[in-house]
Amino acid sequence: HLLERVREWVAEGLTFDEASERVIASSVFTSHTPVPAGHDVFPPHLIDRYFSYFWPQLGLSRQEFLALGHHDASGEGFNMTALSMRLSGFRNGVSARHGEITRAMWHDLWPDVEPPLTPITSITNGVHLPTWISPPLQALLDTYLPRDWRERMQEEDVWTPVLDVPDYEFWEVRRQNKQTLLAYLHEYARRRWASGEVDPKQVVASGPFLQPEPLTIGFARRFATYKRATLMFSDPDRLARILTDPERPVQLIFAGKAHPADDGGKRLIQEIFWRSIDPRFQGRIAFAEDYDMLLASRLYGGVDVWLNNPRAPLEASGTSGMKAAANGALNLSVLDGWWIEGFAANPDTGWGIEPSELMDGKGDAADGDAIYSLLERQVVPLFYERDEQNLPREWIRRSKEAIRSLAPRFSSQRMVIEYINRLYVPASAGGARWSAQPVTAGRDRG
């Protein structure tokens, strides 16, 4: 699209430099991942095949055209992100940390600029709260929040009344959402079993033994290897002791899909399946199949803790934890992506895991140990700390804080307003400025 816009201006009579200046002034490019595989790179022979007719229309030689996609880390390959960076005047990552990583990744495009000053900013992702907050919780919010809270979701003051919701009402909604999640999983398993399409192992893996009382941890996302879906199994015996504690049991629900071409991601799913039917875990691990938006919404509303343990710094932002927090779940996550900002804004909204700097698998073991330690010493004891009414008062307080402080900060409304003010309005002004200047027909194209 960027190249075509340049070509259109060149066809009007501008040189490539003049045309690209106009396109740059009015273009915004967002990078969404620090993972190299997420940036398309094509060998020169493919560029020759599909663009040899095109670069003459830009007034460029082959060498000049290939230079538009040059990136030091890509060798001779034509990097589409490098092209987009060069032809956009406004560039951003999708979290503050991702902005730092993106500046480090692409600073060679601006060799005369110090890496921290590379002209790439960041706007942290957000989520559409009315889509992801459960209906029972929205009904409760309608009672205590201002009438127009859905129109003012980005305003922090709008969410302050969450703290005034009576604990028993709040906890009852949380219990109701967990019951809805478990009923959904149980009915799915029943229908699969009744269809005769599955064997008993698949039924066991789908969570028929899950109960509403135990602390419930959710993990759901695309099963890319860097997200380390199986990190919780780094010490199976220790995990079994945590899950099967007779006084303070814990249960895990996994869900997600792997890319069809990602064999590593498929192996992660296979491992979770086999762990879920391992007798030593006593049915306290479930893998929910057919992951879609409905199942995701049930999970966000129904779990007590949301787990995210990517291999830092490869999580550009992540949004699943935002959706869970807006429903009152506490995050137990590696400090990467959006959670660095969320945890810094209010540490009462969950637990932050400092990522290990060790390599060659030792870092995974260290991060796994950190998760186990937090569960044993803080998360599980806090959940089971009850008063005479069997209410976990401190847990409820922190759950309310998750909604109050994280919902507005990570709403899509805040995100869109930030994009408009910081990127789209300046880019629109840049486009309008150039559009007001006529092109002189027949100008020398150089």
N, C-alpha and C positions, 0 to 999 in steps of 0.2 A: 504494500500500500504506500509506504513512504517513497519507494523508488518510482512508483507510478505517478505520484504527485509531482515528483521532480521532473519526470518525463513530460508531463502535461505543461509545466512552466517552460521547459526547454522548447517544446513545440510552439509555444507562444512567441518565442524569440529570445529568451534569456540564455545566458551561458549556464553551464552546470553549476558553477560556484554561486551565481546569482539565484538560480532556481533553488538550490539546496539551502541557501540562506533563508529564503522565504519558508520553506518547509520546516526547517529547524525552529524558526521563530514561533511556529504554531503547532508543534507536535509534542505529545507527552508519551513517554515510554516507561512502563512499570516492569521491573524484573521480579520474578516470583520465586526464584530458587537459587541457592548457592551450590546446588549439586551439579557438577559438570554435565551429567547426562541430560539435564533439563534444558540445555542450550544447544540448539541444532547447529551442527557443523557439517559442511558438505565438501567433498574433495573437489579440486579444481576441474577434473574432467566432467563432473556433473554440472558445474557452473558453465563450462564451455557448451555443454549439450543444450542447456535450457536458456542461457542468457547471451549466447554469442550474437544473436540478432538484436539484442536489447541495448547493449552498451553503446553501439554507434548512435542510437537515438538519444542518448544522454550526452553525446559529444565526448565520450571517454574511450581510451584504449583498454585493451584487456587487462593490462597491468594496473591501470588506474582503477578499474572496476573491482578487481580482486582486492585491492588495497582497502576498499570500503569495508570489507569483512575480515580484515586481518586482526588477529589477536595473538599476542605472544604465546599464550598457552595452547593455542590451536594449531601451531605450526603452519603448514601451507593451507590448511582448511579455511573455508569461507564461513565465518561465524555470524549467524543471523543476529545474535544479540549485539555483537560489536557494530554491525551495520545499523541496527536500530538506535544504539547509543549515539552513533555519529550523526544520525539524521534527526535527532530529537533534541530540542533545547531544554526540555524538562524531563528529568529522570529520577526514579525513586525505587527504593526497596519497600518491603511490606511490614517491617518492624524496625525499631531503632537499631537493634543488633544486626538485622539483615542489611540495613543501610551501611553499617560499618564494614561488614563482610563484602558487600557489593563494591564499595569504594576501593577496598583492597584488591578485589578480583580484577577490576577494570581500569585501574589507575594508569596502566600503560597506554591507554588511549589518549591520555593527557600527560605526556612525558615531562612537560615543563612545570607540572603542578605537584606539590607534595601530596602523597597518598591520602592523608586525612582531609585535604582540601579538594579532592576530586569532586567535580560538580554533580554529585548524586545525593539526593536527600532521601527521606523516608517518611511514609505515612502508614501507620500500623493498621492492619486489617480490622474489620468489625463484622458483626453478624446481625441479621434482621431479627430483632427480638420477638415480635409478634408471631413469627414463624416457629421459633424454637422454644419459647417459654410455654410450658404445658398449660392446657386449658384450665385445670383446677387452680393453678397458681395465678394465672391471669385473672380469674374470677376473684381471687383473694386480693390481688393488687387493685382491682377495680373498686374494692370496698375502702381501701386505705390510701391509695395514691390519688393525686388530682385527676379529675375527669379526663383531661386532655393529655395524660401521661404518654400515650402512644404517639402523639405529635411532638412531644418534647423529650424524647428518650435520651438525648445527648446531654441533658441538663442534670447535673448531679443533685441539685436540691430537690428535684422531682422525686427522687428515690429515697430521700431521708425518712419518710413515714414508714418504710419497710421495718425500721427498727421498733416501731410502736405496735406492730402486729402481735397480738397475744401469742405467747409461746405455744400453747396447746393448739391454737388454730393453725399456726404455721407448721407444727410438727404433724398434725393430722393430714395436711395437704401433702407433705413429704411422704408420709406413710401410704397415702392413697396412690401417689404416683409410683411408688415401688410396687404396690400390689398390681397396678395396671401393667407395669413392665413384666412382672412374673407371670401374670395371667396371659399376656401376649406370647411369651416364650412357651408356656405350658400348652396353650392351644395350638401353637405351631407344631410342637412335637407330637401332640395327639393326632393332628390331621395328617402329618407325615407318616406316622405309624399306621393309621387306619387305611392309608392309601396303599400300603404294602410295598412302597417304593424304597424303604430304608431297612437296614438291619438293626438289631438291638443296640449295637455300639453307637450308631448315629443318634438314636433316641437318648441314650445316656449322656452323650456329649452335648445335647441341646439344652440341658439344664433342668431335668424333671425334679431334681432333689433340692433346688434352690428354695429358700424360705424367706419370708419378709423380715424376720427379726435380725439376722446377722448384718454386720457391716458389709456393704456391697460396693465393690470397686469395679469401675467400667474402663474398658480400653477398646476404642473403635476408631478405625481409620484405614487408609490405604496401606497395604502391607508391603511397603518398601523396606528394604533391609536396614537402611539407616535409622528407621523408626524403632528398631529392636523390640518387636512385639513379644519376643520370648525371653526378654531380659529377666522377667520375674522367675524364670525357671533356672537361673544360674546356680542356685543351691536348692534342689528339690526337697531335700529333707528338712531344711530350715523353713521353707515355704509351707510344707505340710504341717509343721508344728504351729505355724501362724494360723492357717486356715481351719485346722481341726481342733483348736483349743475348745474344750467343752464349755467353758464359762464365757469365752469371748470369741466366738467363731467369726470367720471372715469368708466371703465368697467373691469369686472373680467372674466377670462376664466379658468375653472377647467377641468382637464382631468386626467385619471388614472384608475387603476383597483385594486380590493382587492383580496387577496388570497381566493380561494374557501372555505377554512375552517375558514376564519376570519370574523366572524359575526359582530364584532365591525367595521371593515373596510367597510363592506357592509352598515352598518347604516350611516356611514359618507357620503357615496355616495348618499344614500336616502335623507339625510338632505340637501345636496347641490342641489339635484334635486328640492326639494320643495321650497328652497330659490329662485331658478332661476325663478320660476313661480309666486313668490310673487309680486303682483302689485306695492307694495311700492318701489321696486327696478327698476321699469320701463324698464324691459328687459335688464338691464345692467349686468346681471350675466348669464353666459352660462356654461353648462356642456357638453363637447365634448365626445361623446361616441366612443367605439371601438378604444381605445388608442393603437397606434402602433408606429413604428419608423417614418413613414411618417408624421403622425399627430404631433409627438414630434418635428420633424425637422421644421415643419411649425410654431409651437409655439415658439421654441427657436429663430427663425429668425424674428418673427412678433410682439412679445410683447415688450413693453417699459421697463417694470419692471418685475423682476423674484422674486417671493415670496417663502420663505422657513422658516417655523416656527416650527421646531421640539421641543420636550420637551428635553432640554439639561440635561445631556450630551449623549443622546442616538443616535445622528447622528454620525456614525463612520466617514464618509467623505461626501457622497453626490456628485453627478456629474452633476445634471441637471443645477445648477447655473453656473457651468463652461461652459457648452454648450451655455447657454443664453449669458453669458458675452462675449464669443468669437464672438457673433453676434452683440454686442454693447448694449445689455440690461444691465440695472443697477440692482444690487441685493439689495433686501430689505429682510434681513434675520437675524435670530437669530444667535448670535455668537457661533457656534458649528461646528464640523466637519471641512471641508476645508475652510469655509468662515472666520474662525478666522484668518487663514493665508492670505487669499485673501484681507480681509479688512485691516489687518495690513500692507500689502505690499503697498496698495494704497487706502486710505480712499475715494478718489474721484470716486471710481468705484461703489459706492452704499452706503447703510446705514446698520450699524451694531446694532442689538438689544441685549442689555445686558440681558441674561436670568434671570428671576426672581428666587429667592431662596425660594419663598413662596410655600406651599404645599396645598393639598386638594382642588384643583380647583382655589385657590386664585392666584397661580402663572400663570395659564392660563389667568385669567382676567387681571392681571398686564401686561403680554406680549401682550395681545390683545390691551390694552390701549396704550402701547408703539407704536404699529403699526399704530393705528389710529392717534396718535399725530404726528408721522413722516409724514404720508400722508398729514395731514391738514397743517402742518407748514413748511414742507420742500419739499417733493416729488412733490405734486400737484402744488404748486406755481412755482417751478423750471421748470416743464414741460411747463407751460403756460406763462412763461416769454419770450416774443417774440420781435424781432426787427422789423424794417419797412418792411423787406422782409418776415415776419412771420416765421423766423427761431429761434428756441430756442438755441441760441449760447452756453450758458453755459451747457445746457443738452448735446448738440452735443460734446462739449469738453470732458465732463466726459464719454460719450459713447465711444469716441475714446480711452480714457485712459483705459477703461475696456478691450478693445481689445489689446491695446499695452502692458499693464502690466500683464494681467491675462492669455491671450492666451498662451504665451510661458511657463509661470510658471506652468500652469495646463494642459499642453499637454501630451498626452500619450507617446510622444517621450521622453520628459524629464523623465517621470516616468519609462519607460523601461530602459533607460540609467542608472538611479539611481539603479534600481533593479540589473542590470548586474554588475555594479561596486561595490555595497555595499553587495550584497547577493549572486548572482549566481556565480560570479568568485571565491569568497572565498569558496563557497560550492563545486564548481567543483574542486578546488585545494585540498580540503579535501578528496574528493572521489578519486582523482588521487593518492594522497599520500598513502591511504590505499590499493588501487588496486595494487600498485606496490609491496606490501608485500605479499608473498605467504602464503597460509594457510597450516599448517602442518596437514596432514590427521591423523585421529585417536586421535587428541588432546582430552584430558579429558574435558568434558563439564561441570563438576562441579555438 
